[in-house]
Amino acid sequence: MKNRHLFTSALSFAALLCCTTIQPAQADIYTYTDEDGVLHISNVRQNGQYKLYLRTPKTHPQPGVKSPSGGYRLPSLARRAQYEQMIEDASRTYQVDKALVHAVISAESGYNANAISPKGARGLMQLMPATAARYGAMNLMDPWENIQAGTRYLKDLLRMFNNDMRLAVAAYNAGEGAVQKYGKVPPYAETVHYVPKVLNFYERYRASM
């Protein structure tokens, strides 16, 4: 998938290791939207137009738990590895950056294929039954079906919101109707916290991949 977003990175090899080992991860995220509406994301402040979007902690919080300073720990390599090929296949089929698929799974279920939310969302990508049915997924606890349907849904959301990843991720959480209603990330507490969490995971996966 060819995003209109511009991602810049000045991470050193040591910083890259921070994202995948037990060393502390420190990678603040800065963003700005240009006159064409394109969202630019960087781990360094390029100029005065960039505003701090997310500050990561100097020490790791518990896995999948938000720290007071706003960062998240990546799920272990062992948990991710068992689904790597399925994610690779779905990413290639639907032309969605696999780092984004990994980021959504990390935020949604932490790679727990049996996860069920209080609202009824199921599986790795926490799909609601109605959304899954739209994409032909019958067994949401089956990792392959769940990843296929979730990745197709991400593809459609990216297309719907002109490859604006921030809005697509917000729609994945709150529904496309909510994003269309507000024309921005909906002012729902869950979604406001969800979007930077996924973008944080995405930037770190993208750097390591």
C-alpha positions as CSV (number, residue, x, y, z in Angstrom):
1,M,0.0,0.0,0.0
2,K,1.3,3.4,-0.9
3,N,0.5,5.8,1.8
4,R,0.3,9.6,1.3
5,H,1.7,10.0,4.8
6,L,5.4,10.9,5.1
7,F,7.2,9.0,7.8
8,T,10.7,10.2,8.8
9,S,13.1,8.5,11.1
10,A,16.4,9.3,12.8
11,L,16.6,6.2,15.0
12,S,20.0,4.8,15.7
13,F,20.7,1.1,15.8
14,A,20.8,1.3,19.6
15,A,17.4,3.0,19.6
16,L,16.0,0.3,17.4
17,L,17.1,-2.3,19.9
18,C,15.2,-0.4,22.6
19,C,12.0,-1.3,20.8
20,T,12.7,-5.0,20.7
21,T,14.7,-5.8,23.8
22,I,14.3,-5.2,27.5
23,Q,16.1,-1.9,27.3
24,P,13.9,1.2,27.8
25,A,12.2,2.6,24.7
26,Q,12.4,6.3,24.2
27,A,10.9,7.6,20.9
28,D,8.7,10.7,21.2
29,I,6.4,11.2,18.2
30,Y,5.8,14.6,16.5
31,T,3.2,15.3,13.8
32,Y,1.9,18.1,11.7
33,T,-0.7,18.2,8.8
34,D,0.4,20.2,5.8
35,E,-1.7,22.4,3.5
36,D,-2.7,19.4,1.4
37,G,-4.0,17.6,4.4
38,V,-1.2,15.1,4.5
39,L,-0.2,13.9,8.0
40,H,3.5,13.9,8.6
41,I,4.9,11.8,11.5
42,S,8.5,11.9,12.9
43,N,10.4,10.7,15.9
44,V,12.3,13.9,15.9
45,R,11.1,17.5,15.8
46,Q,12.0,18.6,12.2
47,N,10.9,22.2,12.6
48,G,8.5,24.5,14.3
49,Q,5.5,23.0,12.4
50,Y,5.9,19.7,14.2
51,K,4.0,19.4,17.5
52,L,4.6,16.8,20.2
53,Y,1.9,14.1,19.7
54,L,3.1,11.4,22.1
55,R,5.9,11.1,24.6
56,T,7.1,7.6,25.4
57,P,8.4,6.7,28.8
58,K,12.0,6.1,29.8
59,T,11.1,2.8,31.4
60,H,8.8,0.1,30.2
61,P,5.3,-0.2,31.6
62,Q,3.7,-3.6,32.0
63,P,2.8,-5.3,28.7
64,G,-0.2,-3.7,27.1
65,V,-0.8,-1.3,30.0
66,K,-0.6,2.5,29.6
67,S,2.1,4.2,31.8
68,P,1.5,7.6,33.4
69,S,3.7,9.2,30.7
70,G,1.7,7.6,27.8
71,G,3.9,4.8,26.4
72,Y,3.2,1.1,25.9
73,R,5.3,-2.0,25.9
74,L,5.3,-4.1,22.8
75,P,4.0,-7.7,23.1
76,S,6.8,-10.2,23.2
77,L,8.4,-11.5,20.0
78,A,7.3,-15.0,20.9
79,R,3.6,-14.0,21.0
80,R,4.0,-12.1,17.7
81,A,6.0,-14.8,15.9
82,Q,3.2,-17.4,15.8
83,Y,1.0,-15.1,13.6
84,E,3.8,-13.5,11.6
85,Q,3.2,-15.5,8.4
86,M,-0.6,-14.9,8.5
87,I,-0.1,-11.2,8.9
88,E,2.5,-11.2,6.1
89,D,0.0,-13.0,3.8
90,A,-2.9,-10.7,4.6
91,S,-0.7,-7.6,4.3
92,R,0.5,-8.7,0.9
93,T,-3.0,-9.7,-0.3
94,Y,-4.7,-6.4,0.7
95,Q,-1.7,-4.1,0.3
96,V,-1.8,-2.9,3.9
97,D,1.4,-2.2,5.8
98,K,2.1,-5.2,8.0
99,A,3.4,-2.8,10.7
100,L,-0.1,-1.4,10.9
101,V,-1.7,-4.8,11.2
102,H,0.8,-5.7,14.0
103,A,0.0,-2.4,15.7
104,V,-3.7,-2.9,15.6
105,I,-3.4,-6.5,17.0
106,S,-1.0,-5.3,19.7
107,A,-3.5,-2.6,20.8
108,E,-6.6,-4.7,20.4
109,S,-5.7,-8.1,21.9
110,G,-2.0,-8.3,22.6
111,Y,-2.0,-11.4,20.3
112,N,-4.6,-13.2,22.4
113,A,-6.6,-15.1,19.7
114,N,-9.2,-16.0,22.3
115,A,-9.8,-12.4,23.5
116,I,-13.5,-11.3,23.8
117,S,-14.3,-7.8,24.8
118,P,-17.3,-6.8,27.0
119,K,-18.9,-5.4,23.8
120,G,-18.6,-8.7,22.0
121,A,-15.5,-8.0,19.8
122,R,-13.6,-11.1,19.2
123,G,-10.2,-12.5,18.4
124,L,-6.8,-11.1,17.5
125,M,-8.1,-8.0,15.8
126,Q,-11.2,-7.7,18.0
127,L,-13.8,-7.6,15.3
128,M,-17.5,-7.3,16.0
129,P,-19.6,-10.1,14.5
130,A,-21.4,-7.7,12.1
131,T,-18.1,-6.4,10.8
132,A,-16.7,-9.9,10.4
133,A,-19.8,-11.0,8.5
134,R,-19.3,-8.2,6.1
135,Y,-16.0,-9.7,5.1
136,G,-17.1,-13.3,5.2
137,A,-15.4,-14.3,8.5
138,M,-17.5,-17.0,10.1
139,N,-15.2,-18.1,13.0
140,L,-13.6,-15.0,14.6
141,M,-11.6,-17.2,17.0
142,D,-9.7,-18.6,14.0
143,P,-6.6,-16.5,13.7
144,W,-6.4,-16.7,9.9
145,E,-10.1,-15.7,9.4
146,N,-9.7,-12.9,11.9
147,I,-6.6,-11.4,10.4
148,Q,-7.9,-11.7,6.9
149,A,-11.2,-9.9,7.8
150,G,-9.5,-7.3,10.0
151,T,-6.9,-6.4,7.4
152,R,-9.5,-6.0,4.7
153,Y,-11.4,-3.7,7.0
154,L,-8.3,-1.7,7.6
155,K,-7.8,-1.4,3.8
156,D,-11.3,-0.2,3.3
157,L,-11.0,2.4,6.1
158,L,-7.7,3.7,4.7
159,R,-9.4,4.0,1.3
160,M,-12.4,5.7,2.8
161,F,-10.3,8.3,4.6
162,N,-7.8,9.0,1.8
163,N,-5.0,7.0,3.4
164,D,-5.1,9.2,6.5
165,M,-3.9,6.6,9.0
166,R,-5.0,8.6,12.0
167,L,-8.6,8.7,10.9
168,A,-8.6,5.1,9.7
169,V,-7.3,3.9,13.1
170,A,-10.0,6.1,14.8
171,A,-12.7,4.6,12.6
172,Y,-11.4,1.1,13.4
173,N,-12.1,1.8,17.1
174,A,-15.2,4.1,16.9
175,G,-16.7,3.2,13.6
176,E,-16.5,5.0,10.3
177,G,-19.8,6.8,10.9
178,A,-18.4,8.5,14.0
179,V,-15.3,9.8,12.1
180,Q,-17.5,11.0,9.2
181,K,-19.8,12.8,11.7
182,Y,-17.0,14.7,13.4
183,G,-14.5,15.0,10.4
184,K,-11.7,14.1,12.8
185,V,-10.9,11.7,15.6
186,P,-14.2,11.5,17.6
187,P,-14.0,13.0,21.1
188,Y,-14.6,9.7,22.8
189,A,-12.2,9.0,25.6
190,E,-11.5,5.4,24.4
191,T,-10.7,6.6,20.9
192,V,-8.6,9.5,21.9
193,H,-6.4,7.1,23.8
194,Y,-6.6,4.4,21.2
195,V,-5.3,6.4,18.2
196,P,-1.9,7.4,19.7
197,K,-1.4,4.0,21.2
198,V,-1.8,2.3,17.7
199,L,0.4,5.0,16.1
200,N,3.1,4.5,18.7
201,F,3.1,0.7,18.1
202,Y,3.1,1.3,14.3
203,E,6.1,3.6,14.3
204,R,8.1,1.2,16.4
205,Y,7.1,-1.8,14.3
206,R,7.9,0.1,11.2
207,A,11.3,1.0,12.5
208,S,12.1,-2.6,13.4
209,M,10.8,-4.0,10.1
